[in-house]
Structure formats: structure tokens, C-alpha cells
Amino acid sequence: MPHPDLTAMVIAIIAKEYKNITERLNNNDFFMIFLRKIVLLCAKKLLPLPSFKKTKMKTTLTDIAERTGYSIATVSRVLNGKSGQYRISNEAYNSIMEEAKKSGYIGKMNAQSLRKSKTRSIGVIVPSIANPFFAEISDTIIKEAARHGYTAIMAVTMESHTEQEACLSAILSKNVEGIIAAPCGNESFLFENINKEIIPVVLVDRFFADSNISYITSNNYKGAVDGTNMLINNGHRHIACIQGDTNSIPNKKRVEGYMTAMRNASLQDCAMVVGDSFSFQNGYLETRLLLSDSSYRPSAIFSLSYNISLGVIKALRENGLKIGEDISIITFDDNMCLDYMEPPITRVRQPIEELGKFATKVLFEHIGNPNAKTTQLELTTRIILGNSVCPYSK
């Protein structure tokens, strides 16, 4: 270990010389970079910096891609044993494998072994199990998987892209034979890649436009048209729509259906779409804001999910409004709790059990036959009548 005084003196000399040399050679970028590296190396050797313990983070395909400079597709192919098939260079292969080992990435099972292995398990990825809609779908999938002698491994994304990628990595590490997912966002690449290169994927409720992945969803557009028309046919003009996650395709289809019905009735100028999540808080806050806006006072509210409707109902009651008398409500999702509200809430029913059953059926078709045709199916919705819609009166 050098003497501290000597160390300080050497660093001072190097720094001084570094400044003098770089001022004379400021046009030679390569030499400047070379000198900079020498100075930093000397400083590190003479005065080692204290080491700080790093918090371990889950490494994902994106992390490895960023660190190595290769695409996610190339990283995935290398880690899944497809480098020869896609003629990936030895340099790329070695760089990716070295980074994967160094970072402790666990998705080391190649695609061939994943396809051939029979773990009799599937992965199920949903945004939330606190949401009754996804809890019921998950319950149906688990039961259907068990009926086929399979175990379902659950993972929750919390509507986060980062968590979604971590869920996919964790699920794949369990060597499952297929995945059923309700994805978040609009990026289909990871799911497309897994479906094409590794194991079959079936999407449920949510899906990607222009994708070749099998999916089972509800006819959200038609359900929204029907729900909005019911309010219009009861004389309502100022119908507010409280939406969920704006990146969700089902949400987009529902908003599209709402706007179509309003335009067809020449009420597009009376349309109002607010909100940004499928949550109780979103429904509550947006309803409070709507009721405080003197320039737009809705006589009816169309809630685009059950959770949103709970927030709407709370806000209306706090404002002393009687549902089905002072204001009308329709919501998406057929939750049995809506029958126990006072009054019972009219809603657009999605066939939740059928969604789970069809998704599981299609997945097992793909597991049994890798060449099975893509299935993209929309199931019919229908209105369940309560007492929350009344004719409009001034």
C-alpha cells in the first residue's frame, strides 16, 4: 500500500501532466481518451475507492440487451439455444452468455428443452388478482388446468411493463408448457417471440392488434354501444364515460363503442370521456370532478369497469344523489355484488367463465399441436338489468 503522501504527490503530478498534454493535443481524440484512461487507472490503483454493496436486482432480457449492445431478439435466441439456427456470430454468443452468467440471469433453459419437457404446468399472468374480473378468470383457468392434470403458476404484473418482463422470465424459468396472459401495454414483441420461439401463448381479455397470437376476448365495442344506447333511449344526452387504463385494448374498444353510439345519436358534442385506470379511486375522483363542473353536469354515467363503478357510487352518495332517480349508472362487468347494491346496478355482462375456459382450451390445443391454427375469438356481451337507469327528467 503506497504511503498516503506519496500517493497524493503522484496523483498531483499525473493530473498536472495530463492537463499540459491534453491542452497541446486537444485535436487528437484518441490520444486524449488514452491518457484519460491512464490517469483514472493510476488513481484507482493508488487510491482505491471504497466499495459499496450493490442491491441485487432481477436481470431481464432488456438488461442483457442494453449491456451487450445486441437486440432483445438476439439475446433471447442465444439464451434459448437458437444461435445456430439464426447464424448468430460467436462474438455475439460469447458476449451474451458471459453477461448472462455474470448477472445471474436464470432463464437458461433453451427453447428445445422447454418444448420437449413435460412439467404438466402452465403460466398464468394477469395485471391484478385484487380485481374481481381477473381473479375470476384466474380461478377458472386454474380449475380447467387441473381438469387436464396440470398445475397453474400465477404471476401478477401490476400493470407494469418492467414487472411483466420479470413475470415472463420467472414463469419461463419454471419450464412451463404454455402461458395464458392478460398483457399490459401495446408492446407485443416479447409475447410474439415466446409464442414463436419457445412455448405457446394465449391472450385472454386483452390482445394486440395485428398480432398472430391466439386470444379470447369479449366484444367490448358492441357491449359499449349497447350500454350507451340504453342511456340514450332513456332520454339522456349528457352521458359521461369514465374509462380505465388508456393503453388497454378492451378499454379503447369500449370508448370507441361509446363514441359511436353518441355520434349515431348526434350527441358527440355532449360526449365526455375521463379517467385513466380501472380503479375505485379513479371512479371516485372523476365523479367528484364531474359533479363539481357547472359547465358539464351529467345526467348519466357509464363506468367501464366494476371497480370504477364502486368509486362512482360512493361519490354520488356523498353528494346526496339517488341512483336510478337523480342520476343513472351503467357499468361494465357482471359482479354478483352489483345485485346487492341499492338499487341493483345495470351492467354489461362479460362471459368471464367462458373467457377462462376457452383460453385454457385453446392453449392445450397449441400444447398438443404446435401447428394448430391461431384462434382469435370475441365472445358476446349482454345487458343485465338492474334499477340504476331511469328516464331523463329536467
C-alpha positions as CSV (number, residue, x, y, z in Angstrom):
1,M,0.0,0.0,0.0
2,P,1.6,3.3,-1.1
3,H,2.3,6.0,1.5
4,P,-0.6,8.5,1.5
5,D,1.7,11.5,1.0
6,L,3.4,9.7,-1.9
7,T,0.1,8.8,-3.4
8,A,-1.2,12.3,-3.3
9,M,2.0,13.6,-4.8
10,V,1.9,11.1,-7.7
11,I,-1.7,11.9,-8.5
12,A,-1.0,15.7,-8.5
13,I,1.9,15.2,-10.9
14,I,-0.1,13.0,-13.2
15,A,-3.0,15.4,-13.2
16,K,-0.7,18.3,-14.0
17,E,1.0,16.5,-16.8
18,Y,-2.4,15.3,-18.1
19,K,-3.6,18.9,-18.3
20,N,-0.5,20.1,-20.1
21,I,-0.5,17.2,-22.6
22,T,-4.3,17.4,-23.4
23,E,-4.1,21.2,-23.9
24,R,-1.3,20.6,-26.6
25,L,-3.1,17.6,-28.1
26,N,-6.7,18.7,-28.0
27,N,-7.3,17.7,-31.6
28,N,-6.3,14.1,-31.0
29,D,-9.4,12.5,-29.5
30,F,-7.9,9.0,-29.4
31,F,-4.8,10.1,-27.5
32,M,-7.0,12.1,-25.1
33,I,-9.1,9.1,-24.3
34,F,-6.0,7.0,-23.9
35,L,-4.5,9.5,-21.5
36,R,-7.7,9.8,-19.5
37,K,-7.8,6.0,-19.0
38,I,-4.2,6.0,-17.8
39,V,-5.0,8.7,-15.2
40,L,-8.1,7.1,-14.0
41,L,-6.3,3.7,-13.8
42,C,-3.4,5.2,-11.8
43,A,-5.7,7.0,-9.5
44,K,-7.7,3.8,-8.8
45,K,-4.5,1.8,-8.2
46,L,-3.0,4.3,-5.9
47,L,-6.1,5.4,-4.0
48,P,-8.7,2.6,-4.3
49,L,-12.2,3.9,-3.8
50,P,-14.3,2.4,-1.1
51,S,-16.6,-0.4,-2.3
52,F,-20.3,-0.1,-1.9
53,K,-22.5,-3.1,-1.7
54,K,-24.9,-3.1,-4.6
55,T,-28.5,-4.2,-4.2
56,K,-29.3,-7.2,-6.4
57,M,-31.9,-6.5,-9.0
58,K,-33.6,-9.0,-11.2
59,T,-31.9,-9.1,-14.6
60,T,-34.1,-9.2,-17.6
61,L,-33.6,-9.8,-21.3
62,T,-33.8,-6.0,-21.8
63,D,-30.9,-5.5,-19.3
64,I,-28.7,-8.0,-21.1
65,A,-29.6,-6.5,-24.4
66,E,-28.6,-3.0,-23.2
67,R,-25.4,-4.1,-21.6
68,T,-24.2,-6.1,-24.6
69,G,-25.5,-3.9,-27.4
70,Y,-27.5,-6.6,-29.1
71,S,-31.2,-6.7,-29.7
72,I,-33.7,-8.4,-27.3
73,A,-34.4,-10.9,-30.1
74,T,-30.7,-11.9,-30.5
75,V,-30.4,-12.2,-26.7
76,S,-33.5,-14.4,-26.5
77,R,-32.3,-16.6,-29.3
78,V,-28.9,-17.1,-27.7
79,L,-30.3,-17.9,-24.2
80,N,-32.9,-20.2,-25.7
81,G,-30.4,-22.3,-27.8
82,K,-31.3,-20.8,-31.2
83,S,-27.9,-19.1,-32.0
84,G,-27.0,-21.8,-34.6
85,Q,-30.4,-21.7,-36.3
86,Y,-30.2,-17.9,-36.7
87,R,-26.5,-17.8,-37.5
88,I,-25.6,-15.6,-34.6
89,S,-21.8,-14.9,-34.5
90,N,-19.5,-16.4,-32.0
91,E,-18.7,-12.9,-30.8
92,A,-22.3,-12.1,-30.0
93,Y,-22.9,-15.6,-28.5
94,N,-19.9,-15.3,-26.1
95,S,-20.7,-11.7,-25.1
96,I,-24.4,-12.5,-24.3
97,M,-23.6,-15.7,-22.4
98,E,-20.8,-14.0,-20.4
99,E,-23.2,-11.2,-19.4
100,A,-26.0,-13.7,-18.6
101,K,-23.7,-15.7,-16.3
102,K,-22.2,-12.6,-14.7
103,S,-25.7,-11.1,-13.9
104,G,-27.1,-14.4,-12.6
105,Y,-29.8,-14.5,-15.2
106,I,-31.9,-17.6,-14.6
107,G,-33.6,-18.1,-17.9
108,K,-31.0,-20.5,-19.2
109,M,-33.3,-23.3,-20.4
110,N,-33.2,-23.4,-24.1
111,A,-36.3,-23.4,-26.3
112,Q,-35.8,-27.0,-27.4
113,S,-35.8,-28.4,-23.9
114,L,-38.8,-26.2,-23.0
115,R,-40.8,-27.6,-25.8
116,K,-39.8,-31.2,-25.1
117,S,-40.2,-31.1,-21.4
118,K,-43.4,-32.2,-19.8
119,T,-43.7,-30.4,-16.4
120,R,-47.5,-30.5,-16.7
121,S,-47.7,-26.9,-15.7
122,I,-48.8,-23.6,-17.4
123,G,-48.1,-20.0,-16.5
124,V,-50.9,-17.5,-15.9
125,I,-50.1,-13.8,-16.0
126,V,-52.7,-11.1,-15.1
127,P,-52.5,-7.5,-14.1
128,S,-54.1,-8.0,-10.6
129,I,-55.9,-10.6,-8.6
130,A,-57.4,-7.8,-6.4
131,N,-59.5,-7.0,-9.5
132,P,-62.5,-9.4,-9.2
133,F,-62.6,-9.7,-13.0
134,F,-59.1,-11.2,-13.3
135,A,-59.5,-13.1,-10.0
136,E,-62.5,-15.0,-11.5
137,I,-60.7,-15.6,-14.8
138,S,-57.7,-16.9,-13.0
139,D,-59.9,-19.2,-10.8
140,T,-61.5,-20.6,-14.0
141,I,-58.1,-21.2,-15.7
142,I,-56.7,-22.9,-12.6
143,K,-59.7,-25.3,-12.4
144,E,-59.6,-26.0,-16.1
145,A,-55.8,-26.7,-15.9
146,A,-56.4,-29.1,-13.0
147,R,-59.0,-30.9,-15.0
148,H,-56.3,-31.6,-17.6
149,G,-53.9,-32.7,-14.9
150,Y,-51.9,-29.5,-15.0
151,T,-50.8,-27.0,-12.3
152,A,-51.1,-23.3,-13.0
153,I,-48.3,-21.0,-11.8
154,M,-49.6,-17.4,-11.2
155,A,-47.8,-14.1,-11.7
156,V,-49.1,-10.5,-11.4
157,T,-47.8,-7.6,-13.5
158,M,-49.4,-4.7,-11.5
159,E,-49.9,-3.0,-14.9
160,S,-46.1,-2.5,-15.1
161,H,-44.0,-3.3,-18.2
162,T,-41.0,-4.0,-16.0
163,E,-42.9,-6.4,-13.8
164,Q,-44.4,-8.0,-16.9
165,E,-41.0,-8.8,-18.2
166,A,-39.9,-10.1,-14.8
167,C,-43.0,-12.3,-14.7
168,L,-42.3,-13.8,-18.1
169,S,-38.7,-14.5,-17.1
170,A,-39.8,-16.1,-13.8
171,I,-42.5,-18.2,-15.5
172,L,-40.2,-19.4,-18.2
173,S,-37.6,-20.5,-15.6
174,K,-40.3,-22.8,-14.2
175,N,-40.2,-24.7,-17.5
176,V,-44.0,-24.3,-18.1
177,E,-45.5,-25.8,-21.3
178,G,-47.6,-22.7,-22.2
179,I,-48.7,-19.3,-21.0
180,I,-52.1,-17.6,-20.7
181,A,-51.7,-13.8,-20.2
182,A,-53.7,-10.6,-20.0
183,P,-50.9,-8.3,-21.1
184,C,-50.4,-4.7,-20.2
185,G,-49.5,-2.0,-22.7
186,N,-49.2,-2.3,-26.5
187,E,-45.8,-3.9,-27.0
188,S,-46.3,-7.4,-28.4
189,F,-42.7,-8.3,-29.2
190,L,-41.9,-10.4,-26.1
191,F,-45.1,-12.4,-26.3
192,E,-44.7,-12.8,-30.1
193,N,-41.1,-14.0,-29.6
194,I,-42.1,-16.5,-26.8
195,N,-45.0,-17.8,-28.8
196,K,-42.9,-18.3,-31.9
197,E,-39.6,-19.5,-30.5
198,I,-40.3,-21.1,-27.1
199,I,-43.8,-22.2,-25.9
200,P,-47.4,-21.4,-27.0
201,V,-49.0,-18.2,-25.6
202,V,-52.8,-17.4,-25.5
203,L,-54.0,-14.0,-24.5
204,V,-57.2,-13.5,-22.5
205,D,-59.4,-10.4,-22.3
206,R,-56.6,-8.2,-23.7
207,F,-54.8,-8.7,-27.0
208,F,-52.5,-7.0,-29.5
209,A,-53.8,-5.5,-32.8
210,D,-52.2,-7.1,-35.9
211,S,-50.8,-9.9,-33.9
212,N,-50.7,-13.6,-34.8
213,I,-51.1,-14.7,-31.2
214,S,-54.3,-16.6,-30.2
215,Y,-56.6,-14.6,-28.0
216,I,-60.1,-14.8,-26.4
217,T,-61.8,-11.6,-25.5
218,S,-65.3,-10.0,-25.1
219,N,-66.9,-7.9,-27.8
220,N,-66.2,-4.8,-25.8
221,Y,-67.1,-2.5,-28.7
222,K,-70.6,-3.9,-29.0
223,G,-71.1,-4.0,-25.3
224,A,-70.3,-0.3,-25.0
225,V,-72.6,0.6,-27.9
226,D,-75.5,-1.3,-26.2
227,G,-74.8,0.2,-22.8
228,T,-74.7,3.8,-24.2
229,N,-77.7,3.3,-26.4
230,M,-79.7,2.2,-23.3
231,L,-79.0,5.5,-21.7
232,I,-79.7,7.5,-24.9
233,N,-83.0,5.6,-25.3
234,N,-84.0,6.8,-21.8
235,G,-83.6,10.4,-22.9
236,H,-80.1,11.1,-21.6
237,R,-77.8,13.5,-23.5
238,H,-75.0,14.4,-21.2
239,I,-73.6,10.9,-20.6
240,A,-70.1,10.9,-19.0
241,C,-67.8,7.9,-19.7
242,I,-65.3,7.0,-17.0
243,Q,-62.6,4.9,-18.6
244,G,-59.8,2.6,-17.4
245,D,-56.2,2.1,-18.5
246,T,-55.9,4.1,-21.7
247,N,-53.3,1.6,-23.1
248,S,-55.7,-1.3,-22.7
249,I,-57.3,-2.5,-26.0
250,P,-60.6,-3.5,-24.3
251,N,-60.7,0.0,-22.8
252,K,-60.1,1.5,-26.3
253,K,-62.8,-0.7,-27.8
254,R,-65.3,0.4,-25.1
255,V,-64.5,4.1,-25.6
256,E,-64.9,3.6,-29.3
257,G,-68.3,1.9,-28.8
258,Y,-69.4,4.7,-26.5
259,M,-68.4,7.4,-29.0
260,T,-70.0,5.6,-31.9
261,A,-73.3,5.4,-30.1
262,M,-73.1,9.1,-29.2
263,R,-72.3,10.1,-32.8
264,N,-75.1,8.0,-34.2
265,A,-77.5,9.9,-31.9
266,S,-75.8,13.2,-32.9
267,L,-74.7,13.7,-29.3
268,Q,-70.9,13.8,-30.0
269,D,-70.8,17.3,-28.6
270,C,-72.3,16.0,-25.3
271,A,-69.7,13.2,-25.0
272,M,-67.3,13.3,-22.1
273,V,-64.5,10.7,-21.6
274,V,-62.5,11.0,-18.4
275,G,-60.2,8.8,-16.2
276,D,-57.1,6.7,-16.7
277,S,-57.3,3.4,-14.6
278,F,-59.6,0.5,-13.7
279,S,-59.6,1.5,-10.1
280,F,-62.0,2.5,-7.3
281,Q,-60.0,5.7,-6.8
282,N,-60.3,6.7,-10.4
283,G,-64.1,6.3,-10.4
284,Y,-64.5,8.3,-7.2
285,L,-62.2,11.2,-8.1
286,E,-63.6,11.6,-11.7
287,T,-67.2,11.5,-10.4
288,R,-66.4,14.2,-7.8
289,L,-64.8,16.3,-10.5
290,L,-67.8,15.8,-12.9
291,L,-70.3,16.8,-10.2
292,S,-68.3,20.0,-9.4
293,D,-68.2,21.1,-13.0
294,S,-71.0,23.5,-13.6
295,S,-70.4,23.6,-17.3
296,Y,-71.0,19.8,-17.7
297,R,-73.4,18.1,-15.3
298,P,-74.0,14.6,-16.5
299,S,-77.5,13.0,-16.1
300,A,-75.9,9.5,-16.6
301,I,-72.5,7.9,-16.1
302,F,-71.1,4.9,-18.0
303,S,-68.4,3.2,-15.9
304,L,-66.1,1.0,-17.9
305,S,-65.4,-1.5,-15.1
306,Y,-66.8,-2.8,-11.8
307,N,-64.0,-1.3,-9.7
308,I,-64.6,2.1,-11.3
309,S,-68.3,1.8,-10.6
310,L,-67.7,1.4,-6.8
311,G,-65.9,4.7,-6.7
312,V,-68.7,6.3,-8.8
313,I,-71.4,5.0,-6.4
314,K,-69.5,6.3,-3.3
315,A,-69.1,9.8,-4.8
316,L,-72.8,10.0,-5.9
317,R,-74.0,9.1,-2.4
318,E,-71.6,11.6,-0.7
319,N,-73.2,14.2,-2.9
320,G,-76.7,13.2,-1.9
321,L,-77.7,11.9,-5.3
322,K,-80.1,8.9,-5.5
323,I,-79.1,6.4,-8.2
324,G,-81.9,5.5,-10.5
325,E,-83.8,8.7,-9.6
326,D,-81.5,11.7,-9.7
327,I,-78.8,10.1,-11.9
328,S,-78.4,6.9,-14.0
329,I,-75.5,4.5,-14.0
330,I,-74.4,1.6,-16.2
331,T,-71.2,-0.3,-15.7
332,F,-69.1,-2.9,-17.4
333,D,-68.5,-6.3,-15.6
334,D,-71.2,-8.5,-14.1
335,N,-70.2,-8.9,-10.5
336,M,-72.8,-10.5,-8.2
337,C,-72.2,-7.7,-5.6
338,L,-74.0,-5.3,-8.0
339,D,-77.3,-7.2,-7.3
340,Y,-76.9,-6.3,-3.6
341,M,-76.5,-2.6,-4.2
342,E,-79.4,-0.3,-3.5
343,P,-80.6,-0.1,-6.2
344,P,-79.2,-3.1,-8.1
345,I,-76.8,-1.8,-10.9
346,T,-77.5,-2.3,-14.6
347,R,-74.3,-3.6,-16.3
348,V,-72.8,-5.1,-19.4
349,R,-72.0,-8.7,-18.7
350,Q,-68.8,-10.2,-20.0
351,P,-68.8,-14.1,-20.1
352,I,-65.9,-14.4,-17.6
353,E,-66.1,-18.1,-17.0
354,E,-66.3,-18.7,-20.8
355,L,-63.2,-16.5,-21.3
356,G,-61.2,-18.6,-18.9
357,K,-62.5,-21.9,-20.3
358,F,-61.9,-21.0,-24.0
359,A,-58.4,-19.6,-23.3
360,T,-57.4,-22.8,-21.5
361,K,-58.9,-25.0,-24.2
362,V,-57.0,-23.1,-27.0
363,L,-53.8,-23.2,-25.0
364,F,-54.0,-27.0,-24.6
365,E,-54.7,-27.3,-28.3
366,H,-51.4,-25.5,-29.1
367,I,-49.5,-27.5,-26.5
368,G,-50.8,-30.7,-28.1
369,N,-50.2,-29.5,-31.6
370,P,-47.5,-26.8,-32.3
371,N,-49.0,-26.3,-35.8
372,A,-52.5,-25.6,-34.5
373,K,-54.2,-22.7,-36.2
374,T,-54.4,-19.3,-34.5
375,T,-57.7,-18.7,-32.7
376,Q,-58.9,-15.1,-32.3
377,L,-62.3,-15.1,-30.8
378,E,-64.7,-12.3,-29.4
379,L,-67.4,-13.5,-27.1
380,T,-70.8,-11.9,-26.9
381,T,-71.7,-9.5,-24.1
382,R,-75.2,-8.7,-22.9
383,I,-77.1,-6.2,-20.7
384,I,-78.1,-7.4,-17.2
385,L,-80.9,-5.1,-16.0
386,G,-80.9,-3.5,-12.5
387,N,-82.7,-0.5,-11.3
388,S,-80.0,2.1,-11.8
389,V,-81.2,3.6,-15.1
390,C,-84.2,5.9,-15.1
391,P,-85.7,8.1,-17.8
392,Y,-84.2,11.6,-18.0
393,S,-86.2,14.4,-16.5
394,K,-85.1,18.0,-16.0
